[in-house]
């Protein structure tokens, strides 16, 4: 049943949290472009009795559909469909967490599923962009293969970052900007802009290679704490 006592302000409280301030430092494009849109979606879900895990699975379905849409849609419309679905995923990805926090339905299972869906989405989005490039330039699966390597690099970067991360800081504390924080601001910050690469047009091939370079740089950035501690 919907929670009649929950109002929109309870969901907007996300913007006052330490987690949001951290997101502005580490993934500003996501915070600016998608987080605000996830708030009314989460509020409407609460009013209609939809649980956070249902939004997570809906986001997973959207993510899995990206390569399919890139393959079967009309060549001129496919980039726009891919972009629209990628944006929809980002909004849903923000909404499920907001809904869980506002309605006190957070759980380890929900957090793990959210993480897995996020990683699947990047893999599917990268692959979809590779498919768009192959269709445009009639290169078979060449760009798709490069995009798949870029997706692997992104996953490797996340695993590396989680494995060698320094001791977690208090959630209400942010360090002053240093070299590592500045690198993270650039590499992590632009992540939310990746869906717009679907509209690269004649530069789609360059965009695919840029994703691979981005993934390699992300691995290096994730491993910097290990190098500094050695």
Backbone bond lengths (Angstrom), bond angles and torsions (degrees), N, CA, C in turn:
res aa  C-N    CA-C-N  psi(-1)  N-CA   C-N-CA  omega(-1)  CA-C   N-CA-C  phi
1 X - - - 1.467 - - 1.522 109.80 -
2 X 1.350 118.76 146.25 1.439 120.81 177.52 1.512 111.61 -65.75
3 X 1.296 115.69 148.07 1.454 122.13 178.74 1.524 108.37 -86.54
4 X 1.354 117.73 104.92 1.456 121.68 -175.40 1.531 111.96 -71.37
5 X 1.339 117.12 -16.58 1.456 119.07 -176.41 1.522 112.22 -89.08
6 X 1.292 117.18 -9.01 1.461 120.74 -176.57 1.522 109.85 -89.13
7 X 1.325 116.38 125.77 1.456 119.22 178.28 1.517 109.89 -113.94
8 X 1.305 115.69 172.72 1.462 121.25 -174.29 1.515 111.97 -61.14
9 X 1.323 117.88 -30.38 1.461 120.66 -179.76 1.528 112.34 -63.98
10 X 1.338 116.38 -31.00 1.469 119.44 177.27 1.520 111.46 -63.28
11 X 1.324 115.58 -33.78 1.460 120.25 179.88 1.529 110.96 -80.09
12 X 1.327 116.86 -36.41 1.462 120.90 178.49 1.520 111.83 -68.77
13 X 1.324 117.32 -12.82 1.472 120.54 177.76 1.511 111.51 -61.13
14 X 1.322 117.13 -18.71 1.466 121.18 176.42 1.531 111.27 -55.37
15 X 1.329 116.94 -32.68 1.458 120.85 -176.61 1.530 112.58 -73.44
16 X 1.329 117.25 -10.84 1.461 121.24 179.06 1.522 111.86 -102.17
17 X 1.323 115.93 -0.32 1.465 119.83 -174.48 1.526 112.28 -82.37
18 X 1.346 114.81 159.48 1.460 120.37 175.78 1.526 110.57 -65.03
19 X 1.338 116.14 -31.70 1.464 119.94 -179.89 1.526 110.51 -63.48
20 X 1.341 116.91 -38.87 1.460 119.68 179.48 1.523 111.02 -68.97
21 X 1.328 116.99 -39.19 1.473 119.83 177.43 1.525 110.64 -62.97
22 X 1.327 115.97 -37.71 1.464 119.97 176.59 1.522 110.69 -66.60
23 X 1.335 116.36 -40.68 1.461 120.41 179.50 1.521 111.35 -62.51
24 X 1.327 116.91 -35.86 1.461 119.85 176.55 1.524 111.75 -63.45
25 X 1.325 115.93 -27.87 1.460 120.50 179.15 1.523 112.21 -84.91
26 X 1.321 117.18 -32.66 1.466 120.20 -171.73 1.526 113.72 -107.97
27 X 1.337 117.65 -22.76 1.465 120.72 179.90 1.527 108.92 -150.83
28 X 1.332 115.10 61.52 1.463 120.60 -172.35 1.527 113.13 -61.54
29 X 1.334 117.53 -33.48 1.464 118.67 -178.53 1.529 111.38 -66.08
30 X 1.329 116.83 -38.48 1.457 120.03 176.16 1.522 110.93 -65.52
31 X 1.321 116.20 -44.10 1.463 120.61 -179.67 1.521 111.75 -61.75
32 X 1.324 116.24 -40.75 1.465 120.56 -175.48 1.518 112.26 -80.12
33 X 1.341 117.29 -41.27 1.462 120.66 -172.70 1.525 113.90 -85.58
34 X 1.331 117.62 -34.74 1.456 119.34 -168.69 1.525 115.20 -120.37
35 X 1.315 118.41 -29.18 1.460 119.99 -174.25 1.522 112.05 -59.98
36 X 1.328 116.85 -42.30 1.472 119.92 -178.94 1.522 111.44 -62.84
37 X 1.362 116.77 -36.22 1.463 120.10 -178.77 1.521 111.50 -72.04
38 X 1.332 116.50 -26.56 1.461 119.65 179.91 1.516 113.38 -71.47
39 X 1.337 117.10 -21.94 1.468 120.47 -177.46 1.529 112.09 -65.87
40 X 1.333 120.62 -53.95 1.468 118.61 178.23 1.527 113.21 -64.83
41 X 1.338 116.94 -31.23 1.472 119.54 176.44 1.530 109.75 -63.30
42 X 1.328 116.54 -44.37 1.465 120.51 178.61 1.525 110.95 -64.67
43 X 1.306 117.01 -40.39 1.465 121.57 179.61 1.533 110.63 -62.92
44 X 1.339 116.57 -45.80 1.459 120.33 178.75 1.526 111.14 -63.87
45 X 1.341 116.46 -37.17 1.467 120.11 178.16 1.523 110.49 -63.37
46 X 1.320 116.50 -41.33 1.463 120.14 178.81 1.521 111.05 -64.63
47 X 1.315 116.83 -39.25 1.462 121.04 -179.12 1.528 112.18 -68.17
48 X 1.313 116.72 -24.87 1.466 120.50 -178.92 1.523 112.73 -103.87
49 X 1.329 117.21 4.28 1.455 120.98 175.49 1.514 115.22 81.08
50 X 1.323 117.65 15.55 1.467 121.22 178.69 1.521 109.14 -80.09
51 X 1.315 116.90 132.97 1.465 122.04 -177.59 1.530 110.64 -88.07
52 X 1.326 117.29 156.25 1.470 120.64 -179.74 1.528 113.23 -55.90
53 X 1.332 117.02 -39.32 1.465 119.26 -176.71 1.527 110.80 -65.59
54 X 1.337 117.52 -28.80 1.467 120.27 177.75 1.530 109.88 -67.31
55 X 1.330 116.94 -39.62 1.461 120.33 177.10 1.522 110.17 -65.99
56 X 1.334 116.67 -38.41 1.460 120.55 178.20 1.522 111.27 -60.77
57 X 1.334 117.21 -44.27 1.462 120.26 179.29 1.523 111.87 -69.72
58 X 1.324 117.07 -33.01 1.463 119.62 174.39 1.522 109.77 -64.01
59 X 1.332 116.55 -42.04 1.460 120.61 177.54 1.525 110.66 -62.44
60 X 1.336 117.00 -38.71 1.465 120.76 177.80 1.530 110.66 -61.84
61 X 1.321 116.89 -43.70 1.465 120.62 177.97 1.531 110.33 -60.01
62 X 1.323 117.07 -43.07 1.466 121.25 178.39 1.526 110.05 -60.81
63 X 1.333 116.41 -43.58 1.463 120.58 -179.17 1.522 111.24 -62.46
64 X 1.319 116.94 -45.65 1.465 120.85 -178.32 1.525 112.68 -66.53
65 X 1.316 116.52 -22.57 1.464 119.94 -179.04 1.526 112.80 -81.24
66 X 1.321 118.40 -12.27 1.472 121.16 -175.02 1.530 112.95 -58.52
67 X 1.346 120.23 -52.89 1.469 118.96 179.69 1.529 112.83 -63.86
68 X 1.342 116.05 -32.94 1.464 119.89 179.78 1.526 110.11 -65.13
69 X 1.312 115.82 -47.18 1.464 120.47 179.49 1.526 110.61 -63.21
70 X 1.337 116.29 -40.58 1.464 119.85 178.78 1.529 111.30 -62.94
71 X 1.325 117.27 -28.89 1.468 121.74 -175.92 1.520 113.27 -85.61
72 X 1.337 117.02 -39.84 1.469 119.53 -169.27 1.520 114.74 -104.02
73 X 1.322 118.40 -14.50 1.464 119.91 179.65 1.519 110.31 -73.26
74 X 1.310 116.59 162.36 1.454 120.40 175.73 1.515 110.81 -57.49
75 X 1.312 117.20 144.22 1.465 120.32 -173.71 1.524 112.23 -58.32
76 X 1.318 117.97 -35.65 1.462 120.11 -178.59 1.526 112.25 -79.00
77 X 1.326 117.13 -29.10 1.467 120.23 -177.21 1.521 113.47 -94.34
78 X 1.330 118.31 -19.88 1.468 121.92 -175.71 1.528 113.10 -55.40
79 X 1.343 120.08 -44.66 1.467 119.03 179.84 1.528 112.90 -58.80
80 X 1.328 116.90 -37.65 1.461 120.17 -179.05 1.524 111.45 -71.37
81 X 1.331 116.44 -36.77 1.467 119.77 176.30 1.535 110.52 -66.10
82 X 1.324 116.59 -41.70 1.467 120.32 178.71 1.525 110.08 -62.35
83 X 1.321 116.57 -45.26 1.464 120.05 178.73 1.523 110.85 -61.19
84 X 1.333 117.30 -46.09 1.466 120.78 -178.64 1.523 111.44 -60.85
85 X 1.333 117.04 -43.28 1.460 120.17 179.85 1.522 111.57 -68.29
86 X 1.342 116.76 -37.96 1.463 120.13 179.05 1.527 110.56 -65.05
87 X 1.331 116.97 -39.34 1.462 120.43 177.13 1.529 110.06 -67.20
88 X 1.334 116.40 -42.13 1.462 119.95 177.70 1.519 111.09 -58.77
89 X 1.335 116.83 -42.43 1.464 119.07 178.23 1.524 110.39 -59.90
90 X 1.318 117.36 -46.99 1.462 120.52 -177.60 1.527 111.06 -59.48
91 X 1.328 116.62 -41.05 1.464 120.06 179.54 1.528 110.19 -65.49
92 X 1.332 117.00 -44.94 1.464 120.64 178.38 1.521 111.11 -64.12
93 X 1.331 116.38 -37.28 1.460 121.20 179.70 1.524 111.05 -64.04
94 X 1.321 116.10 -34.64 1.468 120.03 175.42 1.528 110.75 -75.44
95 X 1.338 116.26 -37.60 1.465 120.77 -174.32 1.517 113.06 -67.23
96 X 1.344 117.67 -38.42 1.469 117.65 -175.63 1.521 111.61 -65.24
97 X 1.339 116.65 -39.10 1.462 119.48 178.16 1.520 111.76 -68.36
98 X 1.335 116.42 -41.80 1.460 120.56 178.17 1.527 110.47 -61.00
99 X 1.330 116.27 -44.05 1.466 120.74 178.90 1.523 111.34 -62.31
100 X 1.331 116.28 -43.66 1.467 120.07 -178.73 1.523 111.14 -62.95
101 X 1.326 117.05 -41.75 1.471 119.76 -178.80 1.530 111.52 -71.00
102 X 1.322 116.78 -42.57 1.464 119.98 -176.33 1.520 112.02 -69.30
103 X 1.327 117.55 -30.66 1.466 121.44 -178.10 1.528 112.42 -104.70
104 X 1.331 115.54 8.69 1.471 121.70 177.62 1.530 111.82 56.20
105 X 1.333 114.78 48.13 1.459 120.60 177.64 1.529 111.36 -116.89
106 X 1.321 117.49 22.31 1.458 119.94 179.59 1.524 109.86 -67.35
107 X 1.319 115.58 147.36 1.458 120.92 179.16 1.520 109.38 -157.45
108 X 1.318 115.80 159.40 1.463 120.62 176.82 1.521 110.54 -63.02
109 X 1.325 116.39 -41.12 1.459 120.45 178.61 1.526 110.76 -60.61
110 X 1.320 116.71 -45.74 1.456 120.18 179.37 1.514 112.25 -61.35
111 X 1.335 116.15 -41.99 1.460 119.99 178.41 1.517 112.22 -64.20
112 X 1.341 116.31 -41.30 1.466 119.92 179.25 1.524 111.44 -65.78
113 X 1.334 116.64 -42.96 1.466 120.13 178.80 1.523 111.13 -64.11
114 X 1.309 116.39 -39.22 1.458 120.91 178.89 1.522 110.50 -62.22
115 X 1.338 116.16 -42.51 1.466 120.42 178.71 1.529 110.78 -63.70
116 X 1.331 116.95 -46.28 1.464 120.54 -179.44 1.526 111.51 -62.47
117 X 1.330 116.71 -42.30 1.468 119.89 178.34 1.521 110.87 -63.20
118 X 1.308 116.21 -38.15 1.464 120.25 179.50 1.522 110.78 -62.65
119 X 1.336 116.90 -45.41 1.452 120.67 179.59 1.537 111.40 -66.59
120 X 1.334 116.32 -39.89 1.471 119.67 177.49 1.523 109.94 -62.08
121 X 1.322 116.20 -41.47 1.458 119.90 -178.89 1.510 112.38 -60.42
122 X 1.345 117.39 -43.83 1.467 118.84 -179.72 1.526 110.40 -64.01
123 X 1.329 116.52 -39.83 1.459 118.93 177.32 1.511 112.30 -62.18
124 X 1.338 116.88 -45.05 1.460 121.21 -179.84 1.529 111.53 -67.59
125 X 1.341 116.91 -38.81 1.468 120.11 179.70 1.522 110.90 -66.45
126 X 1.320 117.32 -45.71 1.462 120.45 178.40 1.528 110.11 -58.95
127 X 1.336 115.08 -45.94 1.465 119.64 -179.24 1.526 110.50 -62.66
128 X 1.327 116.63 -40.48 1.464 121.01 179.17 1.528 111.06 -61.89
129 X 1.315 117.19 -41.41 1.467 120.61 178.61 1.528 109.92 -65.25
130 X 1.336 116.36 -37.78 1.461 119.99 175.66 1.515 111.79 -63.33
131 X 1.318 116.65 -40.08 1.468 120.73 177.54 1.522 110.73 -63.34
132 X 1.326 116.40 -42.84 1.469 119.88 178.01 1.525 111.01 -58.46
133 X 1.339 116.30 -41.81 1.466 120.15 179.31 1.522 110.93 -65.73
134 X 1.329 117.01 -43.32 1.469 120.15 179.34 1.523 111.37 -63.15
135 X 1.308 117.34 -38.93 1.464 119.94 178.84 1.529 111.16 -66.68
136 X 1.312 115.53 -40.52 1.465 118.29 -177.13 1.516 112.20 -69.83
137 X 1.330 116.24 -41.32 1.469 119.96 -174.88 1.528 113.10 -100.79
138 X 1.341 116.31 1.91 1.464 121.91 178.78 1.528 111.19 52.75
139 X 1.320 115.15 54.75 1.465 121.51 -176.38 1.522 112.30 -111.22
140 X 1.325 116.81 24.67 1.465 119.20 178.83 1.512 111.42 66.82
141 X 1.361 115.36 -118.93 1.463 120.95 179.16 1.527 111.79 -117.72
142 X 1.322 117.39 18.29 1.469 121.07 -174.81 1.522 112.20 -61.51
143 X 1.320 116.84 -53.77 1.462 120.07 -178.92 1.522 111.01 -69.10
144 X 1.322 116.59 -32.46 1.466 119.51 177.06 1.521 110.82 -62.21
145 X 1.332 116.73 -38.17 1.464 121.01 178.44 1.525 110.96 -65.94
146 X 1.325 116.46 -42.38 1.465 120.18 177.65 1.529 109.79 -63.62
147 X 1.330 116.31 -41.71 1.458 120.67 178.99 1.525 111.19 -62.92
148 X 1.336 117.00 -37.94 1.457 120.43 177.44 1.526 111.09 -64.27
149 X 1.335 117.23 -38.85 1.465 120.50 175.83 1.519 110.64 -64.78
150 X 1.339 116.84 -38.49 1.459 120.92 178.16 1.527 110.51 -64.14
151 X 1.338 116.35 -38.65 1.465 120.64 177.91 1.526 110.29 -65.04
152 X 1.339 116.70 -41.38 1.460 119.94 176.82 1.528 109.94 -61.03
153 X 1.323 116.91 -41.26 1.464 120.72 -179.81 1.526 110.70 -62.63
154 X 1.315 116.27 -38.77 1.469 118.56 178.77 1.523 111.17 -64.84
155 X 1.337 116.41 -43.10 1.460 120.09 177.62 1.523 110.35 -63.66
156 X 1.322 117.46 -42.64 1.458 121.60 178.28 1.517 111.08 -61.52
157 X 1.318 116.68 -38.63 1.466 120.70 178.77 1.522 110.55 -62.83
158 X 1.331 116.46 -41.50 1.464 119.89 179.88 1.520 110.79 -66.27
159 X 1.336 116.83 -43.39 1.458 120.38 178.29 1.524 110.48 -62.68
160 X 1.328 115.96 -43.05 1.463 120.79 178.60 1.517 110.84 -61.09
161 X 1.320 116.13 -46.55 1.466 120.65 -178.24 1.525 111.14 -62.13
162 X 1.334 116.55 -42.62 1.460 119.79 -179.33 1.523 111.73 -69.06
163 X 1.328 116.18 -33.08 1.460 120.10 -175.91 1.519 112.41 -76.15
164 X 1.310 117.30 -41.12 1.471 119.99 -172.71 1.519 112.33 -106.83
165 X 1.336 117.05 9.76 1.465 119.50 -178.58 1.519 110.34 -59.45
166 X 1.322 115.39 143.70 1.456 120.29 176.05 1.512 108.79 -70.01
167 X 1.325 116.01 167.91 1.457 119.93 -178.51 1.524 110.54 -53.63
168 X 1.330 115.13 134.05 1.464 119.96 -176.00 1.520 110.61 -60.94
169 X 1.327 115.94 139.38 1.456 121.88 177.57 1.524 109.65 -85.40
170 X 1.333 116.87 159.04 1.470 117.76 174.26 1.512 110.43 -57.17
171 X 1.331 116.55 142.97 1.454 120.54 -173.82 1.520 112.91 -66.09
172 X 1.325 117.44 -21.27 1.453 119.02 -178.82 1.517 112.02 -98.09
173 X 1.346 116.49 14.40 1.458 120.52 -178.37 1.516 109.97 -125.83
174 X 1.321 115.70 134.29 1.452 121.32 175.20 1.519 108.92 -123.76
175 X 1.326 116.64 130.75 1.447 120.41 178.25 1.521 110.79 -71.89
176 X 1.336 117.08 152.53 1.457 118.69 172.27 1.519 109.51 -61.20
177 X 1.320 116.14 156.79 1.455 119.72 -178.81 1.522 111.05 -63.41
178 X 1.338 114.99 129.98 1.445 122.12 171.16 1.507 108.15 -125.90
179 X 1.332 117.10 -168.33 1.454 120.73 -178.47 1.517 111.19 -61.21
180 X 1.343 117.00 -49.03 1.456 120.31 -177.46 1.522 111.03 -64.11
181 X 1.341 116.85 -42.01 1.458 119.96 179.84 1.524 111.09 -64.63
182 X 1.329 116.47 -35.74 1.462 120.13 179.57 1.527 111.06 -68.65
183 X 1.344 116.05 -40.75 1.461 120.04 177.45 1.529 109.76 -64.14
184 X 1.327 116.54 -42.39 1.459 120.74 179.31 1.521 110.97 -63.66
185 X 1.336 116.15 -36.28 1.458 120.19 179.28 1.524 111.02 -61.17
186 X 1.337 116.07 -39.58 1.460 120.54 -178.60 1.528 110.80 -76.39
187 X 1.333 116.89 -54.00 1.464 120.55 -174.46 1.531 112.11 -69.29
188 X 1.323 115.80 -46.55 1.454 118.59 -179.92 1.516 112.28 -76.02
189 X 1.320 115.93 -32.67 1.456 120.14 -175.33 1.506 113.99 -64.99
190 X 1.329 116.85 -38.03 1.468 119.40 -175.61 1.521 112.49 -81.90
191 X 1.308 117.77 -2.18 1.461 121.46 -175.90 1.528 112.04 -55.08
192 X 1.313 116.81 -41.40 1.453 120.34 -178.17 1.514 114.55 -69.02
193 X 1.334 116.51 -9.79 1.466 120.51 178.81 1.526 112.12 -89.73
194 X 1.330 117.28 -10.69 1.464 121.25 -175.81 1.530 112.99 -56.84
195 X 1.347 120.19 -38.83 1.471 118.15 178.95 1.524 114.03 -54.21
196 X 1.319 117.43 -29.56 1.462 120.53 -177.05 1.534 112.27 -72.73
197 X 1.346 117.17 -10.79 1.463 119.61 174.86 1.525 111.29 -64.89
198 X 1.316 117.12 -19.69 1.469 120.24 177.57 1.521 111.42 -60.24
199 X 1.325 116.78 -22.37 1.464 121.13 -178.80 1.524 112.11 -99.01
200 X 1.330 116.91 22.22 1.472 120.62 -176.56 1.516 113.45 -70.28
201 X 1.321 117.93 -17.45 1.458 120.73 177.29 1.515 112.82 61.96
202 X 1.324 116.38 -123.01 1.468 121.19 -178.89 1.523 112.48 -66.79
203 X 1.326 117.23 -10.33 1.464 121.68 179.40 1.525 112.21 -101.04
204 X 1.321 116.86 12.87 1.464 119.74 -178.23 1.524 112.46 -59.51
205 X 1.330 116.38 -39.28 1.467 119.65 178.12 1.512 111.40 -61.22
206 X 1.317 116.12 -43.02 1.470 120.73 177.79 1.527 109.81 -64.06
207 X 1.344 115.90 -38.67 1.466 120.39 -179.67 1.527 111.22 -61.76
208 X 1.329 116.77 -40.01 1.470 120.18 179.83 1.530 110.63 -64.23
209 X 1.326 117.04 -45.61 1.460 119.40 177.86 1.527 111.31 -65.68
210 X 1.327 116.69 -33.64 1.464 120.29 176.94 1.527 110.84 -63.21
211 X 1.338 116.88 -35.98 1.458 120.11 177.04 1.525 111.27 -63.11
212 X 1.337 116.48 -39.23 1.459 119.58 178.80 1.528 110.59 -67.04
213 X 1.317 117.05 -44.26 1.467 120.49 177.81 1.527 110.19 -62.09
214 X 1.315 115.44 -42.04 1.468 120.43 178.07 1.525 110.63 -58.92
215 X 1.337 117.09 -42.46 1.451 120.86 179.91 1.517 112.37 -63.89
216 X 1.334 116.40 -41.32 1.470 120.25 178.78 1.530 110.27 -64.33
217 X 1.326 116.99 -44.90 1.470 120.82 177.87 1.523 110.53 -62.23
218 X 1.334 116.75 -35.47 1.460 121.23 178.92 1.520 110.93 -65.19
219 X 1.335 116.96 -39.11 1.464 120.58 176.51 1.523 110.53 -62.80
220 X 1.327 115.64 -44.99 1.470 120.19 -179.94 1.524 110.47 -61.67
221 X 1.348 116.07 -45.14 1.466 119.81 179.90 1.521 111.06 -62.30
222 X 1.347 116.28 -39.66 1.447 119.78 179.76 1.521 113.02 -66.48
223 X 1.340 116.35 -28.37 1.452 120.12 -178.69 1.514 115.35 -90.57
224 X 1.332 117.35 -5.05 1.462 120.27 -178.07 1.529 113.68 -57.93
225 X 1.354 119.67 -41.50 1.461 117.99 177.60 1.527 113.72 -58.18
226 X 1.354 116.61 -34.35 1.461 120.51 178.20 1.516 110.56 -65.92
227 X 1.350 115.92 -41.94 1.465 120.04 179.44 1.523 110.72 -64.28
228 X 1.311 116.73 -41.71 1.468 120.46 -177.52 1.514 112.52 -70.20
229 X 1.361 116.55 -26.59 1.458 119.38 -179.88 1.515 112.11 -85.91
230 X 1.351 116.52 -12.37 1.464 119.60 -176.53 1.528 110.90 -68.60
